[in-house]
Amino acid sequence: MKAIGNPVPPIAPDSRERHPAPPRAGALMTGLRRSYRVAILLAVISLGTGWGCGRSAPATSKNSKPSRIVSLTLGTDEMLAELVPIERVVAVTVFADDAGISNVSGRYPKDLVRVNDANPERIIALTPDLVCVAPYNSADSLKLLERSGLKIYRNDFVNDMAEIETGLTRLGEQVGEPARARELIEQMRERRRRLADRLRAVSHRPRVLFWSAGFTSGRRSTIDEVIREGGGVNVAAELNLEGSAELAPERVVAADPDVVLLSYWKDDERQGQIASHPILRQLRAVREGRVVSIESRYLTSVSPFVVEATERLARALHPESFSSEAEVSP
């Protein structure tokens, strides 16, 4: 096994809440001015007039499907691309175009609006009929969006694949595509069933440790499921860690994993931190070349694309189970 990339930073889109520094006076004034502008927009809305470039708010009936969807999370960028025709989406995150972390790079037209924050003024001006947000979006911005009367869908944090299915079901209902959501969920389950059948006869499951710049993933995480369903034993779970957790390099060496699992973002940054780390490079798994790298867009995904990471890990850990077929996925 050979490392083929660089671990992603511990904080990535859709992974965990950001913790900004306390605002300075200038930032507070900017926030006040923005709130004032948004308040004017809200007043215009309440009077029933148009806004933006003279466009009025879209009139939607209770049973109509949203046709002007704004996505403020990479997870919903990915799910929307599978659920609805692209023309029903009017804005996605800037992360959607990053092929290192996005599974929908190139799927959205270049002239579609890209956003990098939950700026209420800009979002309201897009006249959306559904806005997809996440817990890590600014609390103040979310409050202003809610006050605007816009329909909000909250994409919750994901801890396992069952929660990915739940989120897909909920979003499918919000966009009026419940049947398509069920179809995508069944495709996920079928791939997982087929993989489980392939690995049923495996007699030895190597102990695998996920490492990303001082962090690992224990129980109650999608990476824990990826490791288990990929035919391994999660070392972080053995250490009684849950979710995303810090792990000192000394504990990594003491745990002595059979395999080190990395996620990489840039193809041209090989081996990354682990090869040059003064402690981790002493690991038996590193010295003997038992390092597996999987693209971040699969391994850290909070959408159905995470199943691809499970299949890739299984092929790396148990190549003998795939000798008769090059690929698992249809």
N, C-alpha and C positions, 0 to 999 in steps of 0.2 A: 504494500500500500504506500502511496506517495502523496504528500501534501501538494495541492495544486493551486493554492491561493492564500489569501491573507484574511485573518479573522476580522469580522466587522467590529466597529466600536461598540461598547456596551449599550449605548443609547441609539436606537434606530427608529425610523418612522413606525408608528403603531405598536411599539414594543413596551414603552413605559412612560409615565408622565414626566414632562420636563419641569425643572425647578429653576425659574429665572431669578436673577439677582433682584434685590429690592429696587424699585424705580427711583430715578433721580427726579429732581424738581422739573427739569425740562421734559422728561418723559411723562410726568403727571400732567403738565400743561397740554402736551400733545394728546394725551388720553381724554382730557376734558374737552378739547376742541373737537376731537373725533366724536365724543358722546353728544356734543351740541349739534354737529352735522347730522348724526344719526337721528337725533330727536326731531330735527326738521323734516327728515325723510319720513319718520313715523307720523308726523303731523299731516304731511301730504297724503300719506296712505289713508289715514283716518278720514280725510275729507273726500276720499274717493277719486282723487285726481291721479294723473300719471306721474311717472318719475323716470330718471335716467334720461335717455334720448327721446323723450316724448312718448315712451311706451307705457301702456297701462298694465296693471297686474293681470296675470293670466286668470281667466275665469274657469274654474274647474268644478265639476259637479262631484258629489260624494263618491260616485262609482267610477269616475274617469281615471285613467292612468296618468301619472305625472309625466309631463313632456319637457320640463325644464329643470333637470336635476343638477344640483351642485354637490360635488363630493369633496369633503375636506379631510379625508383619510385615504392612505394608500390601500388599505384593506377594501374599502368600498369602491375605490377606483377599479380594483381587480374584479370584484364581484359584479359590479354594474356592467363591465365589459362582457360578462358572460350571461347576464340576465336580460338586458334590454338592448334594443338597437342604439347604436352610438349617437344617432341624431336626437335622442331624447335626453342626452347629457349636455349641459352648457358649460360646465367647469369641472376640472379635476385638479389634483395636487401637482406641484412641480415634480414630485417623486415618480409620477406615472411614467415619465420619459427616461428614467435612469435604469438602464438595462441590468445594472448590477443588483438592484433590489426590487425591481418591478417586473411582473410577469405580463404586463400589458404595454410595454414599451413599443411604440409604433402603431398601437391600436387606435389611439385618439388622434383626430386630425390636428395639424399644426395650428390651424386658426382657432381651435377651441381654447377658451380661457384657461390659464393655469394660475393657481393660487398657492401661496406658501404660508398663509395664516388665515384666521377666521375674522378678517376685516369686515365688520358688519356693513359699513358704508358701501364697499365694493360688492358684497354679496347681495344686498338688497337691490342694488342697481341692476343686477342681472335678472330681476323678476322671476326668481325660481318658484316652483310649486312643491319642491322637496329639497331639503338641505341635509346631507349626511355628515354627522359630526362624530367626534370621539371624546372620551373623558379628558384627554390631554389638551384639547383645545382650550383657549383662554376662557376662564369662567365668566369674566365680564362680557366678552364678546358673545358667548352663548346666551347670556341673559338678554342682551340687546336683540339678538336674533329672535329669541322667544317672544319678546315684547312686540316685535314687528308683526307678529301674527303668522309668520312663515311656518310651514309644516316642517318639523324637525324629526329626523331619525337618528338615534344615538347608537353608534356601533360600539358595543361594550368591549372591555378587555377580554382576551381569549386565553384560556388556560389549557384547553385540550381540544381534540377534534370534534367532540360532541358539541362544544360551544361554537365551533365554526359552523356546524350544521344548523344550530339554533339561530345564529346570526344570519345565515343564508336564508333560512325560512322566513325570519322576520322581515328582512330586506325585500325578499320576493313578494311578500304580502303588501309592503309599502309601495312598491312600484307596479303592483297589479300583475305580477308574473309568478304566482304560487306554483303553477305546474312546472315551469322552467326551473324553479328552485328545487323542487322535488327531484327533477331529472338530474340536476347537478349533484345532489346529495347521493342519489343512487349510484351515479358514476363513481363517486368517491368510495362508497362502501364496496362496490364491486371490485375496484382495484385493490382495496385492502384485503378483501376475501381471497382474491387470487394470490396475493403475496403470502398471506398466512398459509395457504395450501402448499405453496412452494417450499416454505420453511418448516413445514410440519415435521419432517424427518431429521432436521438439524439436531445433532447430538451435543454440540458445544456452542455456547453463546458467549462470545468474548465480552469482557468488561470494558465499557466505552465511557470516556469522559469528554463531554463537550467543554471547550475552552474558548473564551472570547474576552481578551484583554482584562483578565482578572475576574471574570464572571463565568458562572456555569449555570446549568438549568437542572433543577431537581424535580421532585414529584409535582404534580399539578402544573405541568407545562407541556406545550406541544412537542418540544424537543425530547422530553421524556418518552412520549408516545412514539416519536420517530425512532428513537433508539430501541425501544422494546419491540415494536412491530417490524423493525429492520433486522431483528435477530440478535440483538445485543442486550447487555445488562447495564443499566445506567449507574455509573459509579457515584454520581451526585445523590441519587436516591439512596444508595447504600450508606452514604454519609448523613442521611436524614435531612437533607436540604430540600426546600420547597421553592418552586417558582424560580425566578432569576435571583441568584444569590452570589455574593462575593466568595471567592475561594483563594486562600493564600497559596502561592506557589509551593511552599513547604508541604502543605497538606496534599497537593497534587502529587508530589514526589512520594510521599508516604503512602498514598492510595495505590500507586503503581498500576495504573490502568493498562490493559492489553492494547487498547487503541485510543488515540486522541482524535476527537472529531472537531474540525474547524469549519467555520462558514467564511467564505471569501466574497469580497466585493469587487476587486479589481484583478483582472486576469494577469496584468503585468507586474503585480506585486507578489511574487511567489515566496512561500514559506512564512513570510511576515515575521511577526514578533516571536513566535515560538522557536524558530531556528536560531535566533540570536539571543534568546533569553538565557541569562547565566545559570538559572536553576532548571527551567523546564527542558533545556536541551540535554540535561542529564537523564531524562526519563528513558527507561528501557524501550518504551514504545517509539520514542523519537529516534533513539540511536539505531533501532532495528527497522526503521522505515514504516512503522505501522501508524501512519497519520493519514486520515481521510478528510479531504476538504470537499464541501458541497456548496454550491452557489447560494449566497444569502437569500436571493429571491425565492428559493424553494425552502431552505431550512428555517428561515425566520418568518415565513409567510403566515398571515392570519386569515388566509382564504383557502379554498380547495386545492390550490397549487402545492400546498405542503405535502400532499401525498407523494409528489415526485421526489421529495427529499427522502422519504421512507424507502422508496424503491431503489434509489441510488445508493443509499447506505447498505441495504440488503445485498446488492450486487457486489459492493466492496468487501463486506464481511464474509459473504458466503457465495463466492463465484461459482462453486461447484453446483449450486442449485439452479444456475442459469446457463449451464453449458450447452443446453439444447435450444436455447432461444436468447437472442440478443437483447430483447426488450421485454419489459413486463407490461407496460401501459399499452392500450390499444392504439 
